[in-house]
Amino acid sequence: MNHSHETAPTQFIEGEGIRYAYRRFGKTGSVPLLFLEYFNSNMDGWDPMVTNGLAVDNEVILFNNAGVATSGGETPATVTKMAEHCVTFCQALGLETINIVGFSLGGMIAQQLALDYPHLVKRIILLGTGPRGGEGMTFSELSAEEQTDPIKFLLAAFFTTSDTSIAAGKAYIERLRSRKEDRDPPVSKESAMAQLSAIREWGTIPFSNRYARLKHLKHRILIVHGNKDIVVPPINGLILAEHLPDAQLIVYPDSSHGTQYQHADLFLKHARVLLSE
């Protein structure tokens, strides 16, 4: 395909009465790499350095789940239902096998999807996320209200206070602006509220067998976490690595929730190793 993150047109496909928005670009003939977004984000929230970098060897599919930005329907209030919408979307596109990049909420959806539909998923990359009932995953500081300064909010949540991290954050913000036309509208308050309910439900500690289901997630998995992540505490990356049968954990230094963007060059090298094996 000749398109990139900046030029891929927004397309739509209907599945079970829902009209899903997506963009597709990269190397055809490969296992499609489905990107699942973080809380209150749309397709324009992905870093072009990462999506274009992975598109060199993979067909990249960006996707707005139900009720998010340009997609129709209502955003469900549970991760399980969100995963079901992902499967409906994949079936509508005729995808029989996918790899997944799941960031934060997207990583929760990726885990649920792979547990419930194991034969659909080949490889998984989990970014800044944690297991169901993980440590410190109450998300009490998150709000569905729009931020008065979204750029300031992103910089504070995704990067640390060091000069190096701040500089990386500013470069990331500039890259987010590289797509000039056909951009997504903001996520609605209703969708954000449903997403917030979903991630809080995911973070609730169960009464028993807290991490028991993780042993059934037997896919090859790369876990990436920032050592100073203030959104999803880094201990959750270790918990995933401890309980998943075939997972590798990489922790990047001096970085918070957007560690894969601060260390984009290094992350791309690690991701390519997983996806090429």
Stockholm file with secondary structure:
# STOCKHOLM 1.0

chainA/1-277         MNHSHETAPTQFIEGEGIRYAYRRFGKTGSVPLLFLEYFNSNMDGWDPMVTNGLAVDNEVILFNNAGVATSGGETPATVTKMAEHCVTFCQALGLETINIVGFSLGGMIAQQLALDYPHLVKRIILLGTGPRGGEGMTFSELSAEEQTDPIKFLLAAFFTTSDTSIAAGKAYIERLRSRKEDRDPPVSKESAMAQLSAIREWGTIPFSNRYARLKHLKHRILIVHGNKDIVVPPINGLILAEHLPDAQLIVYPDSSHGTQYQHADLFLKHARVLLSE
#=GR chainA/1-277 SS CCCCTTTCCCEEEEETTEEEEEEEEECTTSCCEEEECCTTCCGGGSCHHHHHHHHTTSEEEEEECTTSTTCCSCCCSSHHHHHHHHHHHHHHHTCSCEEEEEETHHHHHHHHHHHHSGGGEEEEEEESCCCTTCTTCCCTTCCSSCCSSHHHHHHHHHSCSSHHHHHHHHHHHHHHTCCCSSCCCCCCHHHHHHHHHHHHHHHSCCSSCTTGGGGGCCSEEEEEEETTCSSSCTHHHHHHHHHSTTEEEEEESSCCTTHHHHTHHHHHHHHHHHHHC
#=GC SS_cons         CCCCTTTCCCEEEEETTEEEEEEEEECTTSCCEEEECCTTCCGGGSCHHHHHHHHTTSEEEEEECTTSTTCCSCCCSSHHHHHHHHHHHHHHHTCSCEEEEEETHHHHHHHHHHHHSGGGEEEEEEESCCCTTCTTCCCTTCCSSCCSSHHHHHHHHHSCSSHHHHHHHHHHHHHHTCCCSSCCCCCCHHHHHHHHHHHHHHHSCCSSCTTGGGGGCCSEEEEEEETTCSSSCTHHHHHHHHHSTTEEEEEESSCCTTHHHHTHHHHHHHHHHHHHC
//
